[in-house]
């Protein structure tokens, strides 16, 4: 029972303690004995107001930076300092690789002491260096640096960390490029046959360039062989080199009239303006889906069936009326003949001559 409780507390510690890459100074004064801390970019004197660190560097260049670890707790704490490659999560938040995954890029360029001891309610400034390899490729090499605390509950070790991003851009010719993959489109009819449907578009945008980019894009669906088209915005959120993002877009006001040609176009834009001479490579892709106006066809079929039923009823009524009229005429003729037969003898007796006296 105690071991299970310890594991539960460890899981809660992960959920509450490993949200590091909002602004690194997002920590608040603790209301109890809980361990709370923050990590911020700094100069030699303390936090300098930056949210993260950005540098444009030449291959082989070395720079010295500083970070400030702020301990809000009521006891002295020993923090481990770690750097690792950075990436963006599916929700667009910056994070760094966990300790069990080795870094291969910008995280290996950061050199920092392994531990720092920070007194209760105190702040400690720690220097660290960024050393760019001589053969570093031009472009962005994101990384993160954090102060971590590892707690053990039963057999579970939980690493909680708070830090900030370190964005390193190596000078040189770079390309801002986006690729569009796995483009699919599907048509959804409206339940109302007098309203148009919509095209649901899904695709994956990949940053296959050298620098972090956003993108301005548009999805266009053409119908009636290009005579009409409908569009929607499809901007791309921030993506680091090698990162990708799934995108879903809805294009409304489209009628199901045969082939629908859907095109996606995105133009990347370098974050921060980008270096001079950056090569911008727009991306585009097209897919065609065939559709039929099923609700409208069903409506036409129903109207046709109703019209046929009305026509049949009217024809039957006209036929019945004609039969009644014919029967009435026949009955009238029959009554006329009977009247003629009855009136014949009367006329004959009336024409007799009186007998001679």
LOVEXZA-392395 format. One line per field, with one value per residue (C-alpha): x, y, z; residue number from 0. Coordinates in Angstrom, 2 decimals. Example, Ala and Ser with C-alpha at 12.3 -4.5 7.8 and 13.67 -1.06 7.14 Angstrom:
% residues 2
px <- (12.30 13.67) .
py <- (-4.50 -1.06) .
pz <- (7.80 7.14) .
resi <- (0 1) .
END
This chain:
% residues 357
px <- (0.00 2.79 4.65 1.53 1.00 4.60 4.20 1.03 2.83 5.67 3.27 1.67 5.13 5.75 2.49 3.07 6.82 7.77 6.20 9.43 9.27 6.64 8.55 11.18 10.35 6.78 7.38 5.59 6.26 5.33 2.51 3.97 7.11 6.90 10.05 9.58 12.18 12.68 15.46 16.01 18.53 20.82 23.93 26.64 24.46 21.19 18.10 18.15 14.51 15.02 12.64 15.20 18.63 19.21 22.54 23.73 27.22 29.99 31.38 34.02 32.80 32.55 30.29 29.70 26.21 24.63 21.56 19.98 18.51 15.96 15.07 11.71 11.79 12.55 15.57 18.86 18.58 21.20 20.13 21.58 22.20 21.62 21.48 19.83 18.55 15.32 12.10 8.47 5.68 2.51 0.88 3.68 5.41 9.18 10.77 14.14 15.03 14.72 17.88 17.74 17.88 21.32 21.62 23.24 22.99 22.76 22.47 26.03 27.35 26.43 28.92 27.74 28.76 26.97 25.43 24.67 23.67 21.13 20.17 16.63 14.93 18.17 19.30 22.53 23.98 25.84 27.90 27.76 29.42 28.20 30.89 29.97 31.81 34.02 32.06 28.60 26.07 24.34 20.90 19.14 20.29 17.80 18.62 17.41 19.11 17.45 17.90 16.60 15.76 15.40 13.16 12.76 9.48 9.73 11.26 10.30 12.73 11.14 13.14 11.52 13.06 12.60 14.53 14.49 15.38 18.73 18.35 21.62 21.74 24.94 25.75 25.81 23.43 20.21 16.91 13.44 11.52 8.28 7.04 3.45 2.92 0.00 -2.54 -6.09 -9.50 -12.99 -16.36 -19.14 -22.67 -25.00 -28.13 -30.04 -30.26 -30.54 -27.19 -23.68 -21.37 -17.72 -14.35 -12.25 -8.52 -5.76 -2.00 1.36 3.63 7.34 10.13 12.77 14.88 17.63 15.84 12.75 9.81 6.14 4.07 1.22 -0.93 -4.25 -6.37 -8.46 -11.14 -12.24 -15.52 -17.26 -13.86 -12.42 -15.34 -15.93 -13.52 -13.68 -10.80 -9.69 -6.55 -4.05 -1.21 1.57 2.58 6.22 8.28 11.93 14.16 13.07 9.81 6.37 2.79 -0.53 -3.00 -6.75 -8.72 -12.39 -13.45 -17.16 -19.72 -18.76 -21.35 -20.85 -20.76 -18.26 -14.49 -13.30 -9.67 -8.12 -4.77 -2.63 -0.03 2.27 5.00 7.50 8.71 11.84 11.29 13.06 13.40 16.15 19.65 20.29 20.14 17.92 16.38 12.59 10.99 7.18 5.35 2.25 0.27 -2.98 -5.53 -8.80 -11.88 -14.96 -18.39 -22.07 -24.92 -26.63 -28.98 -30.11 -30.51 -32.58 -34.69 -35.21 -36.13 -38.61 -40.14 -40.34 -42.02 -44.49 -45.20 -45.72 -48.04 -50.06 -50.27 -51.43 -54.11 -55.34 -55.47 -57.42 -59.84 -60.30 -60.87 -63.38 -65.15 -65.27 -66.69 -69.35 -70.26 -70.45 -72.62 -74.84 -75.22 -76.02 -78.58 -80.13 -80.40 -81.91 -84.50 -85.30 -85.93 -88.18 -90.19 -90.68 -91.99 -94.43 -95.80 -96.39 -99.70 -101.26 -100.80 -102.30 -105.56 -105.94 -105.96 -108.82 -111.91 -115.18 -117.56 -120.43 -123.82) .
py <- (0.00 2.43 1.56 2.19 5.53 6.47 5.66 7.75 10.70 10.25 10.41 13.55 15.07 14.47 16.14 19.15 19.56 19.01 22.00 23.87 25.78 28.34 31.48 30.07 32.54 31.24 29.87 31.51 31.79 28.50 28.39 25.37 23.27 22.20 22.54 25.35 27.00 28.96 29.26 32.37 33.83 36.23 38.34 38.21 40.12 38.23 37.72 40.16 39.96 37.70 34.76 32.73 33.16 33.68 33.99 34.05 32.52 31.61 28.08 27.65 30.66 30.45 32.66 32.81 33.23 33.04 31.51 32.27 29.54 30.90 28.69 29.69 26.91 27.10 24.79 24.61 22.55 20.95 21.25 19.33 21.46 19.80 20.81 18.87 19.22 21.19 20.42 21.54 19.33 18.58 21.53 23.89 24.14 24.09 21.17 19.43 15.79 13.75 12.64 9.06 10.26 11.45 14.80 14.98 18.67 21.99 20.36 19.06 22.58 23.84 23.39 23.97 22.76 19.63 20.92 24.11 24.54 27.30 28.40 28.91 31.90 32.60 33.03 31.70 32.87 30.20 30.80 28.44 28.40 27.78 26.31 26.02 23.18 24.34 22.15 23.22 23.53 26.89 27.27 26.81 24.37 24.61 23.44 23.83 24.17 23.33 22.88 19.48 17.67 13.90 12.41 8.73 7.20 3.44 2.05 5.04 7.92 11.15 13.94 17.38 20.19 23.87 25.68 27.80 27.50 28.40 29.19 29.05 30.04 29.33 31.92 31.02 30.41 28.87 27.76 28.39 25.45 23.62 20.35 19.08 15.34 12.91 15.29 13.92 15.46 14.19 15.70 16.00 16.62 18.96 17.42 20.22 19.54 23.30 23.99 23.30 20.86 21.17 19.66 18.42 18.61 16.98 17.01 17.08 20.11 19.42 21.93 20.49 23.67 24.92 27.53 27.84 29.09 29.88 29.83 31.65 29.35 28.80 25.80 26.18 23.83 24.24 22.81 22.67 22.08 25.30 27.63 28.12 27.96 28.30 28.87 28.95 30.09 27.42 29.17 27.05 27.47 27.70 24.70 23.97 22.30 18.70 19.25 18.52 19.39 17.78 20.29 20.06 22.64 22.92 24.57 25.42 26.35 23.55 21.68 18.03 18.41 15.90 16.30 18.66 19.74 20.83 22.63 23.60 26.37 27.50 30.14 29.91 32.91 32.89 33.68 36.87 38.07 35.66 36.31 38.17 36.02 33.32 31.07 30.79 27.64 27.63 24.32 23.15 19.95 18.97 16.20 15.48 13.82 12.78 13.58 13.20 15.38 12.57 14.75 16.62 13.37 11.91 15.07 14.85 11.19 11.98 14.84 12.55 9.85 12.38 13.75 10.24 9.41 12.61 11.92 8.38 9.54 12.21 9.73 7.31 10.06 11.15 7.55 7.06 10.28 9.21 5.85 7.57 9.92 7.05 5.08 8.10 8.53 4.85 5.00 8.12 6.43 3.34 5.44 7.21 3.96 2.73 5.95 5.54 2.00 3.02 6.03 4.06 2.20 5.29 7.17 4.25 4.08 7.81 7.66 5.19 6.37 6.24 3.45 4.28 4.74) .
pz <- (0.00 0.90 -2.30 -4.41 -2.69 -3.38 -7.07 -7.26 -5.69 -8.17 -11.12 -9.69 -9.34 -13.05 -14.01 -11.78 -12.02 -15.65 -17.39 -18.00 -21.23 -20.64 -19.62 -17.30 -14.56 -14.32 -10.84 -7.93 -4.27 -2.57 -0.05 1.79 2.02 -1.67 -3.79 -6.32 -8.53 -11.76 -14.34 -16.45 -18.88 -17.00 -17.07 -14.41 -11.97 -12.24 -14.46 -17.37 -18.57 -21.57 -22.04 -23.97 -25.54 -29.26 -31.06 -34.66 -34.62 -37.00 -37.21 -34.48 -32.46 -28.65 -26.52 -22.78 -21.37 -17.92 -16.31 -12.95 -10.74 -8.25 -5.29 -3.79 -1.20 2.51 2.30 0.41 -2.80 -5.04 -8.68 -11.62 -14.72 -18.09 -21.75 -24.59 -28.14 -28.42 -30.31 -30.51 -29.19 -31.17 -29.41 -30.43 -27.04 -26.84 -25.00 -24.73 -25.04 -21.83 -20.09 -21.41 -25.05 -26.22 -27.99 -31.41 -32.33 -30.48 -27.08 -27.40 -28.02 -24.53 -21.71 -18.14 -14.68 -13.54 -10.30 -8.40 -4.76 -4.11 -0.62 0.62 -1.01 -2.91 -6.51 -8.01 -11.34 -13.32 -16.50 -19.46 -22.86 -26.39 -28.66 -32.33 -34.14 -37.01 -39.43 -38.21 -41.00 -41.57 -40.04 -36.72 -34.04 -31.15 -27.65 -24.09 -20.72 -17.42 -13.69 -12.61 -9.40 -9.23 -6.58 -5.76 -4.65 -4.09 -7.28 -9.45 -10.08 -11.29 -12.91 -12.66 -14.65 -15.39 -18.08 -21.24 -24.89 -26.44 -30.15 -32.08 -35.75 -37.65 -40.30 -43.96 -46.84 -45.57 -47.08 -45.70 -47.06 -46.35 -47.82 -48.05 -47.63 -47.28 -48.77 -48.66 -49.33 -48.59 -49.39 -46.82 -48.05 -46.24 -44.75 -46.45 -50.22 -50.83 -49.10 -50.35 -48.60 -47.60 -48.41 -45.49 -46.27 -44.24 -44.84 -43.09 -43.31 -42.80 -42.33 -44.66 -44.61 -42.32 -40.19 -38.02 -40.07 -40.08 -43.23 -44.93 -47.00 -48.68 -49.62 -52.81 -54.14 -57.77 -59.11 -62.49 -64.10 -62.70 -63.38 -59.63 -56.71 -52.93 -50.52 -46.90 -45.08 -44.09 -42.24 -40.77 -37.13 -36.00 -37.01 -36.28 -38.88 -39.33 -37.48 -38.89 -38.11 -39.12 -40.55 -41.06 -43.11 -44.04 -47.31 -47.27 -49.91 -52.33 -54.39 -55.31 -59.06 -60.35 -59.86 -57.12 -57.51 -54.21 -54.07 -51.07 -51.34 -48.50 -48.50 -45.59 -43.62 -41.47 -37.80 -36.81 -40.37 -41.36 -42.70 -45.91 -49.01 -47.51 -50.15 -49.80 -51.25 -51.40 -51.37 -53.22 -53.71 -55.43 -55.03 -56.88 -55.41 -57.42 -56.00 -56.83 -55.52 -53.63 -51.52 -54.62 -56.58 -53.75 -53.72 -57.50 -57.16 -54.40 -56.40 -59.43 -57.38 -55.95 -59.43 -60.80 -57.92 -58.45 -62.18 -61.55 -59.11 -61.55 -64.41 -62.29 -61.28 -64.90 -65.94 -63.12 -64.07 -67.73 -66.71 -64.57 -67.43 -69.88 -67.51 -66.99 -70.77 -71.18 -68.41 -70.01 -73.38 -71.80 -69.98 -73.27 -75.07 -72.27 -72.42 -76.17 -75.75 -73.04 -75.00 -78.33 -77.47 -76.00 -79.20 -81.22 -79.16 -79.45 -83.22 -83.56 -85.44 -83.64 -84.71 -87.08 -85.56) .
resi <- (0 1 2 3 4 5 6 7 8 9 10 11 12 13 14 15 16 17 18 19 20 21 22 23 24 25 26 27 28 29 30 31 32 33 34 35 36 37 38 39 40 41 42 43 44 45 46 47 48 49 50 51 52 53 54 55 56 57 58 59 60 61 62 63 64 65 66 67 68 69 70 71 72 73 74 75 76 77 78 79 80 81 82 83 84 85 86 87 88 89 90 91 92 93 94 95 96 97 98 99 100 101 102 103 104 105 106 107 108 109 110 111 112 113 114 115 116 117 118 119 120 121 122 123 124 125 126 127 128 129 130 131 132 133 134 135 136 137 138 139 140 141 142 143 144 145 146 147 148 149 150 151 152 153 154 155 156 157 158 159 160 161 162 163 164 165 166 167 168 169 170 171 172 173 174 175 176 177 178 179 180 181 182 183 184 185 186 187 188 189 190 191 192 193 194 195 196 197 198 199 200 201 202 203 204 205 206 207 208 209 210 211 212 213 214 215 216 217 218 219 220 221 222 223 224 225 226 227 228 229 230 231 232 233 234 235 236 237 238 239 240 241 242 243 244 245 246 247 248 249 250 251 252 253 254 255 256 257 258 259 260 261 262 263 264 265 266 267 268 269 270 271 272 273 274 275 276 277 278 279 280 281 282 283 284 285 286 287 288 289 290 291 292 293 294 295 296 297 298 299 300 301 302 303 304 305 306 307 308 309 310 311 312 313 314 315 316 317 318 319 320 321 322 323 324 325 326 327 328 329 330 331 332 333 334 335 336 337 338 339 340 341 342 343 344 345 346 347 348 349 350 351 352 353 354 355 356) .
END
